């Protein structure tokens, strides 16, 4: 295996990102432009993410299903905004089984159309509502500029599609999911996010309105980490999905949809990684702990390995994912480096001198701190340390974000900060798409969202000076 | 919800199958010909299957990864047999992002080509071997005649792809997986299977040889339930994947691949279903138990529900998946029928008279037996009963298969039995593709496999009378 060198983060952030992914063996580019191969180390993170999210979806009454990859081209046309948003980036199957197809099929870029075409058959009465489905699948959007995990032609995601009797029920669902996304980001990825409303320009093509969670990456840029859409009755009208109300009227059904993708692996890399590589938050790490036995002489080897086997014996039962690195062809130092670049949150070093003191040395991946720990009750110490690391990663990311968040009321200052360090600029905005567009043209910054939990505050639009009622978040984004 | 009537199994097996799937809400046909929508009840079975298999793969050292949906058309051409087998049934993307593609992309019908093109970069030395990967994904094969779960244009599956230093290592892997498939079928689907070698005609396009597990359905027809292929060095040669041996030579890598698909849901339906609908083996049921409280007067309702809450309190902790059906608008009889057609393995009925005796009534889905059980320690009784049901389903399917298995040495008898009842015909075969083909033309029966655990026995080919060394299984198959 070739030694992989990681470019310093401060030197070239973009190359650092690529190098970290290569060093940790998370993903490769595929022979088809813009597609990626998710390697076992990357896929293991996705599996942990799936498990956590899937559990939260099921706890809130959602069920999984599977809808087809292929969508008749005509379906896309049925919702006017939707087709405008997605038609330019679809992949089209024109031939199959050796013949030209009568109607071309598009590969799903998202599944609202095929699902709402199906819901017409499934929903008749208010008794059939709410319908709360989710699917885990691949989707395809033909992107020109791609980057591993962050923007790829094919990606994996979950897409939820729910149907409700009233606007209020759909709104509650859209917000419930936004809350799940926030908790998932914060509790698992250790990534603080800001919940808010997307502007009209930035909302999902076909939505009534869109909510998002927005996170800050290690270079000060923003990343949209998940979106939850209130679709109103748009898709029900496009696919003629009505239901009989309790009072006996027929009404169109209200809808939500929401998705979170493999780009979150990229977010994890950029939020926590350092010059030594990726750092995986303990709750998403399959290997949470690596044990590196240290010895020089053969007779030491046996004693050390024996001790390792003793103190790791309770680990599995305690739910700790761990590996013991007994590869004789590598030095301890080489192993330290190897596991660091793979992001294993905690390393346990143990040598003959530690045995004398009945201790081990714990080395934290997040901050490099080393500290001795007793071999007694080590499983509990390890669990506590993993929780501490999980919490520290979150706090460090939150502190970083707060340090790079600014209340800006001056447009030249706005530009200056963006150029210098990126960051989140909390500025006033009058609400016009025109100002939004002009700021983007001037600075490449977009409105990430209109935060939901910020206080109302009178002010003047950063661009035009008109009256504004609250600050929004401007940032350059992935 | 429309009442769905199930055709009697004895009347029209094929319609019965379709009706059972509709009644249990397992799947629907999609608007695109041959594609299916897997509904929540069907997908829940698939999730349970995935969990069981995935655990077995991981316990034997396999990791999951994800390779792209799109394969450059030229890749398929590189292995001569492979292209012959798959080219006629691929779906082709010719346009994407608004332009015609330079090279058409096929939607993976299986991933050997894209994976072995990647392995060329990942495998250099014997130290990189074995490489044991699996992926869960969708694949597309353009089929003319489709049937829900059994044969659909798009289906879900897992495909394992492993790389080994020697022929023997690959052989061991192919057989290890065959064993996992067998245990999975028997222990989870409660479906007895016969392990064996496919004939040259029936092996995977590109394999050195193929193993399969074969099961008998309720109409006496065979169903291939899983295949494990020893690919020899075929794909390594096609994609130039070599490794440095311990001695320093360069050699081509040996390969296996293996897959199991959503057709197993169809197998489950056909193996255990009856005139009342599907029967889900307890280990694959999300809802293993449904509790139907019975009462006439409002004051009874409260007492019964209270008792139900008491005796079900320990269920979750005991790992029992259960539901309490408190829908007031339906009668107990209607509910019994509703849960029967959904295949819930065990029903608990409880009414005021049961309360007096501190008991409930257990009704088994597999055989309709009802028996009283004490409310004391009911969780344990339920667990035991679920195990009994799991075992009984297996035994019933095995007895059915054995009853419809025949040692046949006479060709007119062979035809007669096939026409009368299907079944597995253990007959002698000389080994020639010509005899195999002629039997198929005469009778529509194919050689399912050459069983591995049957004894050698001298005999004469059922078709040509030439010398034969063992019996093989002939059957009509799905």
Interface residues (C-beta under 8 A of the other chain):
Chain A: X1 X28 X30 X31 X32 X35 X36 X37 X38 X39 X40 X43 X44 X46 X47 X63 X64 X65 X66 X67 X68 X69 X70 X71 X72 X75 X88 X89 X90 X91 X92 X93 X94 X95 X96 X97 X98 X104 X105 X107 X114 X117 X118 X121 X124 X127 X128 X133 X137 X138 X140 X142 X143 X144 X153 X154 X156
Chain B: X1 X28 X30 X31 X32 X35 X36 X37 X38 X39 X40 X43 X44 X46 X47 X63 X64 X65 X66 X67 X68 X69 X70 X71 X72 X75 X88 X89 X90 X91 X92 X93 X94 X95 X96 X97 X98 X104 X105 X107 X114 X117 X118 X121 X124 X127 X128 X133 X137 X138 X140 X142 X143 X144 X153 X154 X156
